């Protein structure tokens, strides 16, 4: 079964995911960004901080 078929089959069970990002000291949903800010958000580089536990 392809990924598209699986997604279509489970469409009723899916929920909308709202992504928030920190902008100018507070959190805002990405979906409320204007065109320019949306493009800027897509260009950001994500990273994973290494744990300094040991």
PQR file of N, CA, C, O and H, with PARSE charges and radii, in Angstrom:
ATOM      1  N   UNK A   1       0.852  -1.176   0.000 -0.4000 1.5000
ATOM      2  CA  UNK A   1       0.000   0.000   0.000 -0.0000 2.0000
ATOM      3  C   UNK A   1       0.903   1.246   0.000  0.5500 1.7000
ATOM      4  O   UNK A   1       1.851   1.328   0.781 -0.5500 1.4000
ATOM      5  N   UNK A   2       0.610   2.188  -0.857 -0.4000 1.5000
ATOM      6  CA  UNK A   2       1.451   3.382  -0.968 -0.0000 2.0000
ATOM      7  C   UNK A   2       1.137   4.371   0.163  0.5500 1.7000
ATOM      8  O   UNK A   2       0.117   4.261   0.843 -0.5500 1.4000
ATOM      9  H   UNK A   2      -0.161   2.122  -1.492  0.4000 1.0000
ATOM     10  N   UNK A   3       2.029   5.324   0.339 -0.4000 1.5000
ATOM     11  CA  UNK A   3       1.853   6.326   1.398 -0.0000 2.0000
ATOM     12  C   UNK A   3       0.585   7.146   1.151  0.5500 1.7000
ATOM     13  O   UNK A   3      -0.130   7.475   2.097 -0.5500 1.4000
ATOM     14  H   UNK A   3       2.857   5.414  -0.214  0.4000 1.0000
ATOM     15  N   UNK A   4       0.303   7.473  -0.097 -0.4000 1.5000
ATOM     16  CA  UNK A   4      -0.895   8.249  -0.438 -0.0000 2.0000
ATOM     17  C   UNK A   4      -2.157   7.486  -0.067  0.5500 1.7000
ATOM     18  O   UNK A   4      -3.103   8.065   0.467 -0.5500 1.4000
ATOM     19  H   UNK A   4       0.883   7.205  -0.865  0.4000 1.0000
ATOM     20  N   UNK A   5      -2.173   6.192  -0.348 -0.4000 1.5000
ATOM     21  CA  UNK A   5      -3.338   5.370  -0.013 -0.0000 2.0000
ATOM     22  C   UNK A   5      -3.529   5.277   1.491  0.5500 1.7000
ATOM     23  O   UNK A   5      -4.661   5.320   1.972 -0.5500 1.4000
ATOM     24  H   UNK A   5      -1.404   5.722  -0.782  0.4000 1.0000
ATOM     25  N   UNK A   6      -2.455   5.153   2.230 -0.4000 1.5000
ATOM     26  CA  UNK A   6      -2.531   5.079   3.686 -0.0000 2.0000
ATOM     27  C   UNK A   6      -3.087   6.385   4.248  0.5500 1.7000
ATOM     28  O   UNK A   6      -3.971   6.371   5.104 -0.5500 1.4000
ATOM     29  H   UNK A   6      -1.535   5.118   1.839  0.4000 1.0000
ATOM     30  N   UNK A   7      -2.566   7.514   3.763 -0.4000 1.5000
ATOM     31  CA  UNK A   7      -3.040   8.813   4.239 -0.0000 2.0000
ATOM     32  C   UNK A   7      -4.515   9.025   3.919  0.5500 1.7000
ATOM     33  O   UNK A   7      -5.259   9.558   4.743 -0.5500 1.4000
ATOM     34  H   UNK A   7      -1.848   7.526   3.067  0.4000 1.0000
ATOM     35  N   UNK A   8      -4.937   8.615   2.741 -0.4000 1.5000
ATOM     36  CA  UNK A   8      -6.341   8.760   2.353 -0.0000 2.0000
ATOM     37  C   UNK A   8      -7.241   7.883   3.222  0.5500 1.7000
ATOM     38  O   UNK A   8      -8.336   8.296   3.603 -0.5500 1.4000
ATOM     39  H   UNK A   8      -4.333   8.182   2.072  0.4000 1.0000
ATOM     40  N   UNK A   9      -6.781   6.681   3.532 -0.4000 1.5000
ATOM     41  CA  UNK A   9      -7.559   5.749   4.352 -0.0000 2.0000
ATOM     42  C   UNK A   9      -7.727   6.280   5.776  0.5500 1.7000
ATOM     43  O   UNK A   9      -8.783   6.101   6.383 -0.5500 1.4000
ATOM     44  H   UNK A   9      -5.892   6.345   3.223  0.4000 1.0000
ATOM     45  N   UNK A  10      -6.704   6.924   6.306 -0.4000 1.5000
ATOM     46  CA  UNK A  10      -6.731   7.408   7.690 -0.0000 2.0000
ATOM     47  C   UNK A  10      -7.098   8.893   7.808  0.5500 1.7000
ATOM     48  O   UNK A  10      -6.886   9.499   8.858 -0.5500 1.4000
ATOM     49  H   UNK A  10      -5.847   7.069   5.814  0.4000 1.0000
ATOM     50  N   UNK A  11      -7.636   9.471   6.757 -0.4000 1.5000
ATOM     51  CA  UNK A  11      -7.930  10.904   6.713 -0.0000 2.0000
ATOM     52  C   UNK A  11      -8.852  11.354   7.852  0.5500 1.7000
ATOM     53  O   UNK A  11      -8.649  12.430   8.416 -0.5500 1.4000
ATOM     54  H   UNK A  11      -7.809   8.979   5.904  0.4000 1.0000
ATOM     55  N   UNK A  12      -9.844  10.561   8.193 -0.4000 1.5000
ATOM     56  CA  UNK A  12     -10.800  10.933   9.237 -0.0000 2.0000
ATOM     57  C   UNK A  12     -10.161  10.967  10.621  0.5500 1.7000
ATOM     58  O   UNK A  12     -10.615  11.707  11.494 -0.5500 1.4000
ATOM     59  H   UNK A  12     -10.009   9.687   7.735  0.4000 1.0000
ATOM     60  N   UNK A  13      -9.116  10.174  10.830 -0.4000 1.5000
ATOM     61  CA  UNK A  13      -8.465  10.085  12.140 -0.0000 2.0000
ATOM     62  C   UNK A  13      -7.403  11.158  12.357  0.5500 1.7000
ATOM     63  O   UNK A  13      -6.940  11.356  13.480 -0.5500 1.4000
ATOM     64  H   UNK A  13      -8.748   9.572  10.122  0.4000 1.0000
ATOM     65  N   UNK A  14      -7.016  11.849  11.289 -0.4000 1.5000
ATOM     66  CA  UNK A  14      -5.946  12.835  11.387 -0.0000 2.0000
ATOM     67  C   UNK A  14      -6.458  14.130  12.017  0.5500 1.7000
ATOM     68  O   UNK A  14      -7.625  14.491  11.864 -0.5500 1.4000
ATOM     69  H   UNK A  14      -7.392  11.689  10.376  0.4000 1.0000
ATOM     70  N   UNK A  15      -5.572  14.817  12.723 -0.4000 1.5000
ATOM     71  CA  UNK A  15      -5.905  16.117  13.302 -0.0000 2.0000
ATOM     72  C   UNK A  15      -4.914  17.158  12.801  0.5500 1.7000
ATOM     73  O   UNK A  15      -3.797  16.828  12.403 -0.5500 1.4000
ATOM     74  H   UNK A  15      -4.624  14.524  12.848  0.4000 1.0000
ATOM     75  N   UNK A  16      -5.330  18.401  12.826 -0.4000 1.5000
ATOM     76  CA  UNK A  16      -4.476  19.480  12.356 -0.0000 2.0000
ATOM     77  C   UNK A  16      -3.391  19.765  13.389  0.5500 1.7000
ATOM     78  O   UNK A  16      -3.668  19.847  14.585 -0.5500 1.4000
ATOM     79  H   UNK A  16      -6.237  18.669  13.150  0.4000 1.0000
ATOM     80  N   UNK A  17      -2.178  19.912  12.929 -0.4000 1.5000
ATOM     81  CA  UNK A  17      -1.044  20.209  13.789 -0.0000 2.0000
ATOM     82  C   UNK A  17      -0.680  21.678  13.597  0.5500 1.7000
ATOM     83  O   UNK A  17      -0.381  22.101  12.480 -0.5500 1.4000
ATOM     84  H   UNK A  17      -1.952  19.845  11.957  0.4000 1.0000
ATOM     85  N   UNK A  18      -0.703  22.452  14.670 -0.4000 1.5000
ATOM     86  CA  UNK A  18      -0.345  23.863  14.601 -0.0000 2.0000
ATOM     87  C   UNK A  18       1.096  24.017  15.077  0.5500 1.7000
ATOM     88  O   UNK A  18       1.434  23.650  16.202 -0.5500 1.4000
ATOM     89  H   UNK A  18      -0.946  22.109  15.577  0.4000 1.0000
ATOM     90  N   UNK A  19       1.933  24.564  14.208 -0.4000 1.5000
ATOM     91  CA  UNK A  19       3.351  24.740  14.511 -0.0000 2.0000
ATOM     92  C   UNK A  19       3.562  26.159  15.034  0.5500 1.7000
ATOM     93  O   UNK A  19       3.146  27.129  14.401 -0.5500 1.4000
ATOM     94  H   UNK A  19       1.658  24.862  13.294  0.4000 1.0000
ATOM     95  N   UNK A  20       4.209  26.270  16.190 -0.4000 1.5000
ATOM     96  CA  UNK A  20       4.528  27.569  16.769 -0.0000 2.0000
ATOM     97  C   UNK A  20       6.028  27.805  16.668  0.5500 1.7000
ATOM     98  O   UNK A  20       6.819  26.862  16.690 -0.5500 1.4000
ATOM     99  H   UNK A  20       4.546  25.482  16.704  0.4000 1.0000
ATOM    100  N   UNK A  21       6.406  29.058  16.560 -0.4000 1.5000
ATOM    101  CA  UNK A  21       7.801  29.431  16.572 -0.0000 2.0000
ATOM    102  C   UNK A  21       7.955  30.702  17.393  0.5500 1.7000
ATOM    103  O   UNK A  21       7.014  31.483  17.533 -0.5500 1.4000
ATOM    104  H   UNK A  21       5.763  29.824  16.543  0.4000 1.0000
ATOM    105  N   UNK A  22       9.136  30.899  17.927 -0.4000 1.5000
ATOM    106  CA  UNK A  22       9.385  32.071  18.765 -0.0000 2.0000
ATOM    107  C   UNK A  22       9.829  33.222  17.869  0.5500 1.7000
ATOM    108  O   UNK A  22      10.825  33.121  17.153 -0.5500 1.4000
ATOM    109  H   UNK A  22       9.901  30.265  17.813  0.4000 1.0000
ATOM    110  N   UNK A  23       9.083  34.302  17.921 -0.4000 1.5000
ATOM    111  CA  UNK A  23       9.377  35.490  17.129 -0.0000 2.0000
ATOM    112  C   UNK A  23       9.374  36.700  18.054  0.5500 1.7000
ATOM    113  O   UNK A  23       8.375  36.994  18.711 -0.5500 1.4000
ATOM    114  H   UNK A  23       8.273  34.384  18.503  0.4000 1.0000
ATOM    115  N   UNK A  24      10.497  37.393  18.094 -0.4000 1.5000
ATOM    116  CA  UNK A  24      10.615  38.620  18.881 -0.0000 2.0000
ATOM    117  C   UNK A  24      10.198  38.432  20.339  0.5500 1.7000
ATOM    118  O   UNK A  24       9.542  39.296  20.920 -0.5500 1.4000
ATOM    119  H   UNK A  24      11.308  37.155  17.561  0.4000 1.0000
ATOM    120  N   UNK A  25      10.579  37.307  20.920 -0.4000 1.5000
ATOM    121  CA  UNK A  25      10.356  37.083  22.345 -0.0000 2.0000
ATOM    122  C   UNK A  25       9.048  36.422  22.721  0.5500 1.7000
ATOM    123  O   UNK A  25       8.821  36.176  23.906 -0.5500 1.4000
ATOM    124  H   UNK A  25      11.113  36.605  20.448  0.4000 1.0000
ATOM    125  N   UNK A  26       8.182  36.124  21.778 -0.4000 1.5000
ATOM    126  CA  UNK A  26       6.937  35.434  22.110 -0.0000 2.0000
ATOM    127  C   UNK A  26       6.621  34.403  21.032  0.5500 1.7000
ATOM    128  O   UNK A  26       7.185  34.452  19.939 -0.5500 1.4000
ATOM    129  H   UNK A  26       8.366  36.324  20.815  0.4000 1.0000
ATOM    130  N   UNK A  27       5.724  33.475  21.336 -0.4000 1.5000
ATOM    131  CA  UNK A  27       5.414  32.374  20.419 -0.0000 2.0000
ATOM    132  C   UNK A  27       4.198  32.720  19.566  0.5500 1.7000
ATOM    133  O   UNK A  27       3.192  33.223  20.066 -0.5500 1.4000
ATOM    134  H   UNK A  27       5.266  33.435  22.224  0.4000 1.0000
ATOM    135  N   UNK A  28       4.312  32.438  18.262 -0.4000 1.5000
ATOM    136  CA  UNK A  28       3.223  32.682  17.312 -0.0000 2.0000
ATOM    137  C   UNK A  28       3.053  31.469  16.414  0.5500 1.7000
ATOM    138  O   UNK A  28       4.033  30.801  16.086 -0.5500 1.4000
ATOM    139  H   UNK A  28       5.129  32.029  17.856  0.4000 1.0000
ATOM    140  N   UNK A  29       1.809  31.174  16.009 -0.4000 1.5000
ATOM    141  CA  UNK A  29       1.617  30.073  15.062 -0.0000 2.0000
ATOM    142  C   UNK A  29       2.141  30.462  13.682  0.5500 1.7000
ATOM    143  O   UNK A  29       1.923  31.581  13.219 -0.5500 1.4000
ATOM    144  H   UNK A  29       1.013  31.717  16.276  0.4000 1.0000
ATOM    145  N   UNK A  30       2.825  29.541  13.038 -0.4000 1.5000
ATOM    146  CA  UNK A  30       3.419  29.791  11.728 -0.0000 2.0000
ATOM    147  C   UNK A  30       2.334  30.092  10.695  0.5500 1.7000
ATOM    148  O   UNK A  30       2.571  30.865   9.767 -0.5500 1.4000
ATOM    149  H   UNK A  30       3.003  28.631  13.414  0.4000 1.0000
ATOM    150  N   UNK A  31       1.162  29.502  10.838 -0.4000 1.5000
ATOM    151  CA  UNK A  31       0.092  29.697   9.848 -0.0000 2.0000
ATOM    152  C   UNK A  31      -0.404  31.142   9.798  0.5500 1.7000
ATOM    153  O   UNK A  31      -1.061  31.530   8.832 -0.5500 1.4000
ATOM    154  H   UNK A  31       0.969  28.874  11.592  0.4000 1.0000
ATOM    155  N   UNK A  32      -0.101  31.945  10.823 -0.4000 1.5000
ATOM    156  CA  UNK A  32      -0.553  33.341  10.826 -0.0000 2.0000
ATOM    157  C   UNK A  32       0.467  34.289  10.197  0.5500 1.7000
ATOM    158  O   UNK A  32       0.225  35.494  10.132 -0.5500 1.4000
ATOM    159  H   UNK A  32       0.433  31.629  11.607  0.4000 1.0000
ATOM    160  N   UNK A  33       1.600  33.765   9.734 -0.4000 1.5000
ATOM    161  CA  UNK A  33       2.648  34.596   9.129 -0.0000 2.0000
ATOM    162  C   UNK A  33       2.202  35.133   7.768  0.5500 1.7000
ATOM    163  O   UNK A  33       1.414  34.501   7.064 -0.5500 1.4000
ATOM    164  H   UNK A  33       1.796  32.786   9.787  0.4000 1.0000
ATOM    165  N   UNK A  34       2.722  36.311   7.412 -0.4000 1.5000
ATOM    166  CA  UNK A  34       2.493  36.835   6.070 -0.0000 2.0000
ATOM    167  C   UNK A  34       3.443  36.133   5.094  0.5500 1.7000
ATOM    168  O   UNK A  34       4.249  35.299   5.507 -0.5500 1.4000
ATOM    169  H   UNK A  34       3.363  36.824   7.983  0.4000 1.0000
ATOM    170  N   UNK A  35       3.353  36.463   3.819 -0.4000 1.5000
ATOM    171  CA  UNK A  35       4.121  35.764   2.784 -0.0000 2.0000
ATOM    172  C   UNK A  35       5.624  35.864   3.038  0.5500 1.7000
ATOM    173  O   UNK A  35       6.336  34.866   2.926 -0.5500 1.4000
ATOM    174  H   UNK A  35       2.698  37.140   3.483  0.4000 1.0000
ATOM    175  N   UNK A  36       6.111  37.055   3.377 -0.4000 1.5000
ATOM    176  CA  UNK A  36       7.541  37.244   3.609 -0.0000 2.0000
ATOM    177  C   UNK A  36       8.055  36.458   4.783  0.5500 1.7000
ATOM    178  O   UNK A  36       9.103  35.819   4.693 -0.5500 1.4000
ATOM    179  H   UNK A  36       5.532  37.865   3.468  0.4000 1.0000
ATOM    180  N   UNK A  37       7.333  36.492   5.892 -0.4000 1.5000
ATOM    181  CA  UNK A  37       7.755  35.772   7.098 -0.0000 2.0000
ATOM    182  C   UNK A  37       7.670  34.263   6.879  0.5500 1.7000
ATOM    183  O   UNK A  37       8.497  33.521   7.409 -0.5500 1.4000
ATOM    184  H   UNK A  37       6.481  37.011   5.966  0.4000 1.0000
ATOM    185  N   UNK A  38       6.683  33.791   6.106 -0.4000 1.5000
ATOM    186  CA  UNK A  38       6.562  32.366   5.800 -0.0000 2.0000
ATOM    187  C   UNK A  38       7.786  31.889   5.021  0.5500 1.7000
ATOM    188  O   UNK A  38       8.333  30.825   5.309 -0.5500 1.4000
ATOM    189  H   UNK A  38       6.011  34.393   5.676  0.4000 1.0000
ATOM    190  N   UNK A  39       8.213  32.680   4.032 -0.4000 1.5000
ATOM    191  CA  UNK A  39       9.406  32.331   3.253 -0.0000 2.0000
ATOM    192  C   UNK A  39      10.649  32.313   4.117  0.5500 1.7000
ATOM    193  O   UNK A  39      11.493  31.427   3.986 -0.5500 1.4000
ATOM    194  H   UNK A  39       7.768  33.544   3.798  0.4000 1.0000
ATOM    195  N   UNK A  40      10.761  33.292   5.002 -0.4000 1.5000
ATOM    196  CA  UNK A  40      11.903  33.347   5.914 -0.0000 2.0000
ATOM    197  C   UNK A  40      11.922  32.123   6.825  0.5500 1.7000
ATOM    198  O   UNK A  40      12.985  31.557   7.080 -0.5500 1.4000
ATOM    199  H   UNK A  40      10.075  34.012   5.108  0.4000 1.0000
ATOM    200  N   UNK A  41      10.757  31.713   7.316 -0.4000 1.5000
ATOM    201  CA  UNK A  41      10.661  30.555   8.201 -0.0000 2.0000
ATOM    202  C   UNK A  41      11.099  29.280   7.493  0.5500 1.7000
ATOM    203  O   UNK A  41      11.754  28.430   8.097 -0.5500 1.4000
ATOM    204  H   UNK A  41       9.893  32.173   7.109  0.4000 1.0000
ATOM    205  N   UNK A  42      10.741  29.138   6.208 -0.4000 1.5000
ATOM    206  CA  UNK A  42      11.137  27.947   5.430 -0.0000 2.0000
ATOM    207  C   UNK A  42      12.647  27.875   5.230  0.5500 1.7000
ATOM    208  O   UNK A  42      13.208  26.784   5.137 -0.5500 1.4000
ATOM    209  H   UNK A  42      10.209  29.829   5.718  0.4000 1.0000
ATOM    210  N   UNK A  43      13.306  29.024   5.162 -0.4000 1.5000
ATOM    211  CA  UNK A  43      14.753  29.059   4.913 -0.0000 2.0000
ATOM    212  C   UNK A  43      15.583  28.816   6.172  0.5500 1.7000
ATOM    213  O   UNK A  43      16.791  28.601   6.072 -0.5500 1.4000
ATOM    214  H   UNK A  43      12.850  29.911   5.237  0.4000 1.0000
ATOM    215  N   UNK A  44      14.977  28.845   7.330 -0.4000 1.5000
ATOM    216  CA  UNK A  44      15.731  28.653   8.573 -0.0000 2.0000
ATOM    217  C   UNK A  44      16.340  27.264   8.633  0.5500 1.7000
ATOM    218  O   UNK A  44      15.760  26.297   8.139 -0.5500 1.4000
ATOM    219  H   UNK A  44      13.996  29.019   7.411  0.4000 1.0000
ATOM    220  N   UNK A  45      17.497  27.177   9.233 -0.4000 1.5000
ATOM    221  CA  UNK A  45      18.186  25.903   9.398 -0.0000 2.0000
ATOM    222  C   UNK A  45      17.904  25.389  10.803  0.5500 1.7000
ATOM    223  O   UNK A  45      18.160  26.076  11.791 -0.5500 1.4000
ATOM    224  H   UNK A  45      17.967  27.963   9.634  0.4000 1.0000
ATOM    225  N   UNK A  46      17.378  24.178  10.878 -0.4000 1.5000
ATOM    226  CA  UNK A  46      17.087  23.588  12.181 -0.0000 2.0000
ATOM    227  C   UNK A  46      18.283  22.782  12.641  0.5500 1.7000
ATOM    228  O   UNK A  46      18.988  22.192  11.822 -0.5500 1.4000
ATOM    229  H   UNK A  46      17.171  23.619  10.075  0.4000 1.0000
ATOM    230  N   UNK A  47      18.521  22.749  13.945 -0.4000 1.5000
ATOM    231  CA  UNK A  47      19.621  22.000  14.481 -0.0000 2.0000
ATOM    232  C   UNK A  47      19.184  21.316  15.768  0.5500 1.7000
ATOM    233  O   UNK A  47      18.193  21.698  16.390 -0.5500 1.4000
ATOM    234  H   UNK A  47      17.948  23.228  14.611  0.4000 1.0000
ATOM    235  N   UNK A  48      19.942  20.300  16.151 -0.4000 1.5000
ATOM    236  CA  UNK A  48      19.701  19.579  17.392 -0.0000 2.0000
ATOM    237  C   UNK A  48      20.889  19.845  18.298  0.5500 1.7000
ATOM    238  O   UNK A  48      22.035  19.566  17.947 -0.5500 1.4000
ATOM    239  H   UNK A  48      20.747  19.990  15.645  0.4000 1.0000
ATOM    240  N   UNK A  49      20.594  20.388  19.469 -0.4000 1.5000
ATOM    241  CA  UNK A  49      21.653  20.701  20.414 -0.0000 2.0000
ATOM    242  C   UNK A  49      22.151  19.420  21.083  0.5500 1.7000
ATOM    243  O   UNK A  49      21.352  18.608  21.550 -0.5500 1.4000
ATOM    244  H   UNK A  49      19.663  20.615  19.754  0.4000 1.0000
ATOM    245  N   UNK A  50      23.462  19.246  21.125 -0.4000 1.5000
ATOM    246  CA  UNK A  50      24.031  18.056  21.732 -0.0000 2.0000
ATOM    247  C   UNK A  50      23.898  18.149  23.248  0.5500 1.7000
ATOM    248  O   UNK A  50      24.060  19.219  23.834 -0.5500 1.4000
ATOM    249  H   UNK A  50      24.111  19.906  20.745  0.4000 1.0000
ATOM    250  N   UNK A  51      23.607  17.031  23.860 -0.4000 1.5000
ATOM    251  CA  UNK A  51      23.477  16.957  25.304 -0.0000 2.0000
ATOM    252  C   UNK A  51      24.860  17.009  25.958  0.5500 1.7000
ATOM    253  O   UNK A  51      25.774  16.290  25.553 -0.5500 1.4000
ATOM    254  H   UNK A  51      23.475  16.162  23.383  0.4000 1.0000
ATOM    255  N   UNK A  52      25.002  17.848  26.952 -0.4000 1.5000
ATOM    256  CA  UNK A  52      26.281  17.941  27.691 -0.0000 2.0000
ATOM    257  C   UNK A  52      26.107  17.277  29.056  0.5500 1.7000
ATOM    258  O   UNK A  52      26.594  17.784  30.066 -0.5500 1.4000
ATOM    259  H   UNK A  52      24.260  18.432  27.281  0.4000 1.0000
ATOM    260  N   UNK A  53      25.420  16.156  29.079 -0.4000 1.5000
ATOM    261  CA  UNK A  53      25.086  15.460  30.313 -0.0000 2.0000
ATOM    262  C   UNK A  53      26.310  14.809  30.957  0.5500 1.7000
ATOM    263  O   UNK A  53      26.342  14.630  32.174 -0.5500 1.4000
ATOM    264  H   UNK A  53      25.024  15.743  28.258  0.4000 1.0000
ATOM    265  N   UNK A  54      27.308  14.454  30.161 -0.4000 1.5000
ATOM    266  CA  UNK A  54      28.448  13.722  30.712 -0.0000 2.0000
ATOM    267  C   UNK A  54      29.723  14.446  30.525  0.5500 1.7000
ATOM    268  O   UNK A  54      30.775  13.958  30.936 -0.5500 1.4000
ATOM    269  H   UNK A  54      27.282  14.600  29.172  0.4000 1.0000
TER
END
